[in-house]
Every structure is written in C-alpha cells, then in structure tokens.
Amino acid sequence: MISQLVIATHNPHKREELLRILQSEMQSNIAILTLDEVHPPIGDIEETGLTLEDNALIKALAVHEKTGLPTIADDTGLEVDALNGEPGVFSARYSGENATYASNVTKLLSEMEGKTDRSAKFSTVIAFINDKNEQHLFRGEVAGRIAIAPSGSNGFGYDPLFIPEGQPKTFAEMTSEEKNSASHRSRALKQFVKFLLPH
C-alpha cells in the first residue's frame, strides 16, 4: 500500500476537483500531495501527445521521474460529434496558444453555429504510476450535448456549455457535489480508487 500520492497538475481548478473527489472516495491514510508540496519544484509540462492517454502519461511520468513518488495525472477532452470529435485532445488550447476558458467557449459556440446535432462527450483519462514504475490508465466518459449559450458560474472550462445526458442543466449550473457525483473525472477517479483500494 502506498503512503503518498502526487497529483500532477498546475491547474488550480483541476487540482481542487481531483482533491475533493479523491478525499471523498478514498477515506484512507494516503497523503495526497500537490505539485506545490513536492521537491524539486516542477515547472510546466509540455503536452505533446496525440491522445488523452498520451498526455496523461506524459504528465504522470514527468512528475514521477522527478519525485520518485506514486503519481496520478489526468487529461480531459470534449468531443463534439458535429465537429468530428473536436476539440478533443486540444480542448485546453482550442482557441490558440494563449487560450482562456472564455475564449475556448466562444470559439466552440462559433463553430457550432447552424449545427443541429449538438451531441458531445466529455472524457477523462487518469494515468497512475506506482512506486514500482508500473503504468495504469483509467477512463471515464459522460455523454451529453452542447448548450445554445453558456449558463452557470460554477466549474471551469467548458462546464457552462455541457449538459450531461438526462440532466436539465449544465455542469456549471450544478453544485460541485452534484457535478462530482457523475462527472467524467469522477468516473475515472472511482475506477482508480477501486484499483488502488480493492474492497
């Protein structure tokens, strides 16, 4: 059993969501560390992969190699059917190199103008490198649709535009508890926790 686990992300919103889900799911004595708490300091990690799996592993390996600690990293993508799966692996930088959450949302809405098929899928891949340097991958997915306009002020990224299947509201209109009970990230993390702490 591991005693420590590093979350390999500099994104404060993602870090907070990962921490919150892990702490509620694990309920164990494993210390969960962020990149602010490990040495040596770790700078930005370039995501050069062509798939979510590639990028999650790139981040987890980079942090594991520097710290020697068990590490998880995630990569998340929004795949829109009418856009042939875009933005996909490029979701975080869809509107260019200096993309912001707002500019990505604006670009996605402009690309969706005139499209009647608004079906989409959110996917998260969690990569885990353990203390024996073994690699494990876990994928969580949520089907849904793209809203006509942004709605809600919670969450981050494309949350104001994504309405999960069977729900009347976007992720950004949900409380963090509501979102975390059914999100793509939560589904991937639950698989990871089940693997790490089998009952």
N, C-alpha and C positions, 0 to 999 in steps of 0.2 A: 504493500500500500504506500502510495506517495504521501509526503507530508506537506509539499508545497506545489503550487500550480501558478504559472505566469500567464497572464492574458496579454497577448502580443498585439496591442493596438495603441496608437496615439490619439485616436478619435474619442473625445470625451463622452459623446452621446452613446457610441457603441460600447465603450468601456463600462459606462453606468448600467446599460441594459444587460450586458453579459454578467456583470457582478450581481445584479439584482436577481436574475434568473438562476444563476449558479447557487447563490446563497439560499434561495428558497428550495431548490431541488436537492442540493447535496446534504445539507444538515449534517455535516461531518466535521472532523477536526483538521481537514486540509486547509492550510493557509493559502488564500488566493491573493496573489501579488499583481500589481500593475507595473507598467514599464517605469513609472516614477520611483518604484521601490527596489529596483534591481541595479546591480553594478556588474560590469561597467555600463555607463549610460549608452542607450541605443537610439540612434538617430532615425530619420525617416527610412523606410524600407521600400525600395522601388518594386512595384508590382508589374512584372513583365510577362506574366503567364497569359495563356490564351483561354483558360477555363477558370472557373471559381476554385476548382480543386488545386490547380497550379498555384494560384495566388495565395490561397490559404496555407499551402505547404511552404511557399517561399518565405512568408512571414514567420511561421512557426519555426522553421529551420534556422532562420537568421537569429532569432532570439535564443533558441535552444543552444546553438553553437557558441554564443557569447556568454550565456549564463550557466550552461550545464544543467539547467533545471527543466523539469517537465513543463511543457508549454502548449497552450492552445491558441489558435488564431482563426479568424473567420473571414470569409469573403462572401459578399452578398450581391445578388444581381436581380434586376427586374426585367423580365422577358415579356414583351408585348407582341401578341400574335400578329396584329395588323402591321407591325414594323419588322416583321421577320425575325423576331426574337431580340431586337434591340430594346434598350441599351445593353442588356446582358452584362458581360464581364466589364464593360466600360461604364457601368451605371454611375460610379462616383465622379467620373470626369466626362460625362456625356456632352456637356456644353463647352468643353475645351480645357486647356491646361489649368486655368485659374477658376475652375468651376466652383460654384457655391450650390447649396441646396436649392436656393431660389432660382438660380439660372438654369439648373437641371430641370426643375419643374416647368419653367417657362418653355424650355426647348421641347420637352416631351409634349406639352399641350399643343405647341405649334405643329409638331409632327403629326399629331392626332387629328388635326382639323379636317373635317369632312369624312373621317373614318367612322363607319357604323359598327364595326366589330371592335369592341373595347376590352375584350378578354385579355388577361395577363396572368403572370405567375411570378411570385417572389420566391427566390431560392437562397438558402444559406448553406455553405459548406464549412464545417468545423474540422480543422486539422489538429491532431494531437500527436505530439512527440513525447514519448515517455522517457524515463531515466535509463532505459536500455537502448535508446535511439531508435525505437520502433515507431513506425508511422501508421496512424489510423485516421480514416475520414468518415464523417457523418454528415448526411444531407437532410435538410428539412425544406419542405415546399408548401406554399399556400396558393391556391388558385383564387382568382378574383377578377376585378375589372377596373378600368381607369375611369375616374370621375370626370365629369364635364368641366369642373372648375375645382381649385383647391378648397378644402374645407377642414377646419380644425387647427388647433395650435399646439397640440402635444406631439410627441415623437420627433422624427427627423427624417431627412432625405425625402423620399417620395411618399411618405406616410400621408400627407394631405390629399394625395391623388388616388391611393389604392384602397378599394373597397373589397374586403375579403368575401368570398362566396358565402351566401347565407346570412350576411350581415347588412344592416341598413346604413352603416356609417363607415367612414374611412378610419384607418389606423390612427390618424391624428385627432379624430374626434373621440377616441377611446381613452380611458384611463390607462396608465402603464400596466396595471394589473390585468385589465381586460385584454390589452394587446399581448402581453407576455404569456397569457394562458393559451393563446392559439397562433402565435406568430411563427413564421418560417425559422427565425433564430431560436425561438423556444423549442420548436420541434427537433431541430438539430442538436441543441444542447441536452434535451431529455434523452436522446439516443446515447450521447456521450456519457452522461451521468449513469445511465443504465449499464453501459460497458464498464465504466470505472468502478462503480459500486453495485455489483450484481446482488440482487436480493434472493 
